[in-house]
Amino acid sequence: MRVLAELAPDWRNLAIHESSGCSVSSNRLRAQCPGYVATQYDPATPWGTQHPHGYRSEDLEAQTFADASFDIVVTQDVFEHLFAPDRAIAEIARTLKPGGFHICTVPIVKKAAPSVRRAKRRRDGSIEHLAEPEYHGNPMDPDGALVTVDWGYDIADYLDRASGLSTTIHTIDDLSQGIRAAYIEVLVSTKALPSQVTPDGAPDRRPWLLRVGRGLRQVLSGA
């Protein structure tokens, strides 16, 4: 919420999509933002339809939302459980309005080392485990959510290559607000405005290079 409030002080008046949210901040968004849409991965409910429990059934990797539907998309500890994170971030970019952004928390367990794939989905839909299976809590499944990727700081470059967005890594280490933990990184991926797109149709990467470089230095220095 701190990053959201800093980047978009008027967030209560915006269109916000949160995927798989079940936190205190999710409850605050739901209560205070009329344009908030909560979704869950629920194959038992037809994609794009509303569940009686108040969420919309969506596959983050193949969403039913129209293009440019949202000012902000939020995913909290979701991207370490996706089999096709490249498709998910491309879909998020598609559904963002120009100038909108994706706020993402994900455990950066590898830090400066390369990200490592832990599991992948075979063509027949079965799962191939590349490391000892690890699961996190999942409100939709008592068996938990399988961890598919151990991410490093290279996630920023991965997300940008797959989506055309521009990602900055924020770190918050503030004991005055009770914020100190092993994984305190927040990723913000921004969709360029038309004025920020180069003549060949690609996003202007120069501001992105400055922002990501500054963000990585902040992370690595612990500032």
C-alpha beads as a LAMMPS data file, in Angstrom:
LAMMPS data file: protein, C-alpha beads

223 atoms
222 bonds

1 atom types
1 bond types

-500.0 500.0 xlo xhi
-500.0 500.0 ylo yhi
-500.0 500.0 zlo zhi

Masses

1 110.0

Atoms # bond

1 1 1 0.000 0.000 0.000
2 1 1 2.871 2.366 0.674
3 1 1 4.196 2.070 -2.894
4 1 1 0.674 2.369 -4.299
5 1 1 -0.039 5.516 -2.273
6 1 1 3.254 7.101 -3.324
7 1 1 2.781 6.361 -7.040
8 1 1 -0.964 6.997 -7.219
9 1 1 -2.291 9.115 -4.329
10 1 1 -5.715 9.098 -6.038
11 1 1 -5.857 5.278 -6.180
12 1 1 -9.348 5.246 -4.652
13 1 1 -10.690 6.804 -7.867
14 1 1 -8.921 4.440 -10.261
15 1 1 -9.707 1.102 -11.908
16 1 1 -7.645 -1.559 -10.118
17 1 1 -7.411 -5.288 -10.828
18 1 1 -5.906 -7.550 -8.197
19 1 1 -5.215 -11.192 -8.979
20 1 1 -5.312 -13.765 -6.168
21 1 1 -5.433 -11.153 -3.422
22 1 1 -6.145 -12.320 0.133
23 1 1 -4.253 -9.852 2.315
24 1 1 -5.099 -6.952 4.601
25 1 1 -4.240 -4.581 1.756
26 1 1 -6.643 -6.497 -0.518
27 1 1 -9.436 -5.875 1.977
28 1 1 -8.574 -2.186 2.092
29 1 1 -8.628 -1.912 -1.695
30 1 1 -11.986 -3.684 -1.827
31 1 1 -13.486 -1.423 0.843
32 1 1 -12.157 1.933 -0.371
33 1 1 -11.869 1.664 -4.170
34 1 1 -15.171 1.384 -6.106
35 1 1 -13.219 0.474 -9.248
36 1 1 -11.505 -2.510 -7.601
37 1 1 -11.905 -5.917 -9.280
38 1 1 -10.719 -9.040 -7.456
39 1 1 -9.972 -12.213 -9.420
40 1 1 -8.961 -15.748 -8.525
41 1 1 -7.705 -18.660 -10.602
42 1 1 -10.788 -20.882 -10.355
43 1 1 -11.107 -23.437 -13.188
44 1 1 -14.366 -24.681 -11.639
45 1 1 -16.001 -21.334 -12.524
46 1 1 -16.238 -20.225 -16.180
47 1 1 -13.547 -17.653 -16.976
48 1 1 -14.837 -14.106 -16.878
49 1 1 -17.815 -14.832 -14.624
50 1 1 -18.464 -13.639 -11.092
51 1 1 -18.348 -16.152 -8.249
52 1 1 -20.907 -15.810 -5.405
53 1 1 -17.986 -15.297 -3.000
54 1 1 -17.255 -11.960 -4.662
55 1 1 -14.343 -12.658 -7.014
56 1 1 -14.222 -12.985 -10.790
57 1 1 -12.770 -16.182 -12.245
58 1 1 -9.723 -15.380 -14.403
59 1 1 -6.632 -17.136 -15.700
60 1 1 -3.899 -14.506 -15.345
61 1 1 -2.130 -16.015 -18.366
62 1 1 -5.229 -15.690 -20.626
63 1 1 -7.547 -13.002 -19.283
64 1 1 -11.020 -12.123 -20.567
65 1 1 -10.729 -8.397 -19.796
66 1 1 -10.741 -5.929 -22.671
67 1 1 -7.609 -4.048 -23.667
68 1 1 -6.724 -1.013 -21.531
69 1 1 -9.232 -1.853 -18.782
70 1 1 -7.207 -0.847 -15.724
71 1 1 -5.079 1.955 -14.338
72 1 1 -3.316 -0.436 -11.950
73 1 1 -2.868 -4.201 -11.685
74 1 1 -1.728 -5.727 -8.389
75 1 1 -0.256 -9.198 -7.819
76 1 1 1.015 -10.122 -4.365
77 1 1 3.204 -13.256 -4.257
78 1 1 1.734 -14.679 -7.457
79 1 1 4.538 -14.744 -10.030
80 1 1 6.513 -17.433 -8.209
81 1 1 3.573 -19.805 -8.847
82 1 1 2.978 -19.255 -12.579
83 1 1 3.921 -21.772 -15.248
84 1 1 3.968 -19.083 -17.957
85 1 1 4.895 -15.792 -16.274
86 1 1 5.742 -14.352 -19.688
87 1 1 2.142 -14.791 -20.812
88 1 1 0.833 -13.352 -17.553
89 1 1 2.884 -10.156 -17.759
90 1 1 1.988 -9.755 -21.462
91 1 1 -1.694 -10.019 -20.516
92 1 1 -1.223 -7.522 -17.713
93 1 1 0.399 -5.119 -20.179
94 1 1 -2.511 -5.594 -22.592
95 1 1 -5.124 -4.800 -19.945
96 1 1 -3.285 -1.746 -18.581
97 1 1 -4.148 1.720 -19.812
98 1 1 -1.244 3.784 -21.219
99 1 1 0.577 5.264 -18.243
100 1 1 -0.797 2.537 -15.965
101 1 1 1.367 0.208 -13.913
102 1 1 1.626 -3.246 -12.376
103 1 1 2.605 -3.518 -8.706
104 1 1 4.101 -6.911 -7.953
105 1 1 5.547 -8.546 -4.861
106 1 1 7.476 -11.773 -5.304
107 1 1 10.169 -13.447 -3.183
108 1 1 13.559 -12.545 -4.704
109 1 1 15.198 -15.652 -3.247
110 1 1 18.152 -15.798 -5.664
111 1 1 19.080 -12.099 -5.232
112 1 1 21.897 -11.287 -7.714
113 1 1 22.088 -14.892 -8.987
114 1 1 20.060 -15.939 -12.058
115 1 1 16.450 -17.026 -11.574
116 1 1 15.876 -20.780 -11.541
117 1 1 12.874 -22.691 -12.857
118 1 1 11.585 -25.246 -10.310
119 1 1 8.704 -26.776 -12.286
120 1 1 7.217 -26.599 -15.765
121 1 1 4.028 -27.704 -17.451
122 1 1 4.312 -30.378 -20.142
123 1 1 2.309 -30.296 -23.368
124 1 1 -0.142 -32.848 -21.967
125 1 1 -0.809 -30.637 -18.942
126 1 1 1.191 -32.709 -16.463
127 1 1 3.872 -31.125 -14.295
128 1 1 7.583 -31.798 -14.576
129 1 1 9.437 -31.049 -11.350
130 1 1 12.952 -29.705 -11.834
131 1 1 13.591 -29.339 -8.088
132 1 1 12.126 -30.672 -4.878
133 1 1 8.470 -29.531 -4.864
134 1 1 7.760 -26.542 -2.641
135 1 1 4.315 -25.165 -1.835
136 1 1 2.997 -21.925 -0.374
137 1 1 -0.397 -21.275 1.169
138 1 1 -3.263 -20.948 -1.305
139 1 1 -6.762 -19.732 -0.320
140 1 1 -8.201 -21.588 -3.322
141 1 1 -6.521 -24.946 -2.687
142 1 1 -5.815 -26.635 0.673
143 1 1 -2.876 -28.448 -0.950
144 1 1 -1.157 -25.108 -1.505
145 1 1 0.355 -23.400 -4.549
146 1 1 3.389 -24.985 -6.197
147 1 1 6.463 -22.751 -6.506
148 1 1 7.505 -22.785 -10.171
149 1 1 10.338 -20.217 -10.177
150 1 1 12.954 -19.028 -7.687
151 1 1 13.375 -15.449 -8.890
152 1 1 16.464 -13.248 -8.828
153 1 1 16.828 -9.558 -9.626
154 1 1 16.860 -10.523 -13.306
155 1 1 13.065 -10.760 -13.042
156 1 1 12.920 -7.071 -14.000
157 1 1 14.581 -7.703 -17.364
158 1 1 12.478 -10.849 -17.885
159 1 1 9.211 -8.982 -17.325
160 1 1 10.199 -6.144 -19.631
161 1 1 11.261 -8.426 -22.471
162 1 1 7.970 -10.322 -22.278
163 1 1 5.697 -7.291 -22.036
164 1 1 7.264 -4.068 -23.297
165 1 1 6.726 -2.557 -19.861
166 1 1 9.450 -0.779 -17.882
167 1 1 10.190 -2.225 -14.447
168 1 1 11.718 -0.602 -11.374
169 1 1 12.610 -2.537 -8.216
170 1 1 11.693 -0.713 -5.002
171 1 1 12.942 -1.714 -1.576
172 1 1 11.331 -0.623 1.683
173 1 1 13.257 -1.105 4.919
174 1 1 11.564 1.062 7.512
175 1 1 11.383 -0.109 11.113
176 1 1 9.300 2.940 12.029
177 1 1 6.491 1.288 10.067
178 1 1 7.406 -2.259 11.055
179 1 1 8.821 -3.090 7.627
180 1 1 11.887 -5.318 7.780
181 1 1 11.995 -8.810 6.302
182 1 1 13.969 -11.102 4.009
183 1 1 11.861 -10.259 0.957
184 1 1 10.849 -6.610 0.890
185 1 1 11.208 -5.873 -2.820
186 1 1 8.273 -4.378 -4.736
187 1 1 8.361 -4.364 -8.532
188 1 1 6.575 -1.631 -10.476
189 1 1 6.162 -2.180 -14.239
190 1 1 4.905 0.873 -16.127
191 1 1 3.154 1.027 -19.504
192 1 1 4.497 3.833 -21.649
193 1 1 2.347 6.744 -22.727
194 1 1 2.104 7.247 -26.514
195 1 1 4.610 10.113 -26.253
196 1 1 7.154 7.693 -24.755
197 1 1 7.052 5.291 -27.709
198 1 1 9.759 5.533 -30.377
199 1 1 8.931 5.885 -34.105
200 1 1 9.381 2.127 -34.644
201 1 1 6.635 1.412 -32.110
202 1 1 8.910 0.231 -29.303
203 1 1 8.956 1.802 -25.835
204 1 1 11.728 4.327 -25.285
205 1 1 14.172 2.295 -23.191
206 1 1 16.392 5.146 -22.054
207 1 1 14.263 6.258 -19.063
208 1 1 13.808 2.571 -18.166
209 1 1 17.548 1.975 -18.100
210 1 1 18.025 4.850 -15.687
211 1 1 15.190 3.776 -13.411
212 1 1 16.143 0.099 -13.267
213 1 1 19.817 0.905 -12.788
214 1 1 18.957 3.176 -9.880
215 1 1 16.610 0.579 -8.409
216 1 1 19.142 -2.220 -8.607
217 1 1 21.827 -0.091 -7.008
218 1 1 19.444 0.698 -4.189
219 1 1 18.666 -2.990 -3.676
220 1 1 22.265 -4.137 -3.793
221 1 1 23.523 -1.378 -1.524
222 1 1 20.779 -1.862 1.028
223 1 1 19.995 1.856 0.921

Bonds

1 1 1 2
2 1 2 3
3 1 3 4
4 1 4 5
5 1 5 6
6 1 6 7
7 1 7 8
8 1 8 9
9 1 9 10
10 1 10 11
11 1 11 12
12 1 12 13
13 1 13 14
14 1 14 15
15 1 15 16
16 1 16 17
17 1 17 18
18 1 18 19
19 1 19 20
20 1 20 21
21 1 21 22
22 1 22 23
23 1 23 24
24 1 24 25
25 1 25 26
26 1 26 27
27 1 27 28
28 1 28 29
29 1 29 30
30 1 30 31
31 1 31 32
32 1 32 33
33 1 33 34
34 1 34 35
35 1 35 36
36 1 36 37
37 1 37 38
38 1 38 39
39 1 39 40
40 1 40 41
41 1 41 42
42 1 42 43
43 1 43 44
44 1 44 45
45 1 45 46
46 1 46 47
47 1 47 48
48 1 48 49
49 1 49 50
50 1 50 51
51 1 51 52
52 1 52 53
53 1 53 54
54 1 54 55
55 1 55 56
56 1 56 57
57 1 57 58
58 1 58 59
59 1 59 60
60 1 60 61
61 1 61 62
62 1 62 63
63 1 63 64
64 1 64 65
65 1 65 66
66 1 66 67
67 1 67 68
68 1 68 69
69 1 69 70
70 1 70 71
71 1 71 72
72 1 72 73
73 1 73 74
74 1 74 75
75 1 75 76
76 1 76 77
77 1 77 78
78 1 78 79
79 1 79 80
80 1 80 81
81 1 81 82
82 1 82 83
83 1 83 84
84 1 84 85
85 1 85 86
86 1 86 87
87 1 87 88
88 1 88 89
89 1 89 90
90 1 90 91
91 1 91 92
92 1 92 93
93 1 93 94
94 1 94 95
95 1 95 96
96 1 96 97
97 1 97 98
98 1 98 99
99 1 99 100
100 1 100 101
101 1 101 102
102 1 102 103
103 1 103 104
104 1 104 105
105 1 105 106
106 1 106 107
107 1 107 108
108 1 108 109
109 1 109 110
110 1 110 111
111 1 111 112
112 1 112 113
113 1 113 114
114 1 114 115
115 1 115 116
116 1 116 117
117 1 117 118
118 1 118 119
119 1 119 120
120 1 120 121
121 1 121 122
122 1 122 123
123 1 123 124
124 1 124 125
125 1 125 126
126 1 126 127
127 1 127 128
128 1 128 129
129 1 129 130
130 1 130 131
131 1 131 132
132 1 132 133
133 1 133 134
134 1 134 135
135 1 135 136
136 1 136 137
137 1 137 138
138 1 138 139
139 1 139 140
140 1 140 141
141 1 141 142
142 1 142 143
143 1 143 144
144 1 144 145
145 1 145 146
146 1 146 147
147 1 147 148
148 1 148 149
149 1 149 150
150 1 150 151
151 1 151 152
152 1 152 153
153 1 153 154
154 1 154 155
155 1 155 156
156 1 156 157
157 1 157 158
158 1 158 159
159 1 159 160
160 1 160 161
161 1 161 162
162 1 162 163
163 1 163 164
164 1 164 165
165 1 165 166
166 1 166 167
167 1 167 168
168 1 168 169
169 1 169 170
170 1 170 171
171 1 171 172
172 1 172 173
173 1 173 174
174 1 174 175
175 1 175 176
176 1 176 177
177 1 177 178
178 1 178 179
179 1 179 180
180 1 180 181
181 1 181 182
182 1 182 183
183 1 183 184
184 1 184 185
185 1 185 186
186 1 186 187
187 1 187 188
188 1 188 189
189 1 189 190
190 1 190 191
191 1 191 192
192 1 192 193
193 1 193 194
194 1 194 195
195 1 195 196
196 1 196 197
197 1 197 198
198 1 198 199
199 1 199 200
200 1 200 201
201 1 201 202
202 1 202 203
203 1 203 204
204 1 204 205
205 1 205 206
206 1 206 207
207 1 207 208
208 1 208 209
209 1 209 210
210 1 210 211
211 1 211 212
212 1 212 213
213 1 213 214
214 1 214 215
215 1 215 216
216 1 216 217
217 1 217 218
218 1 218 219
219 1 219 220
220 1 220 221
221 1 221 222
222 1 222 223
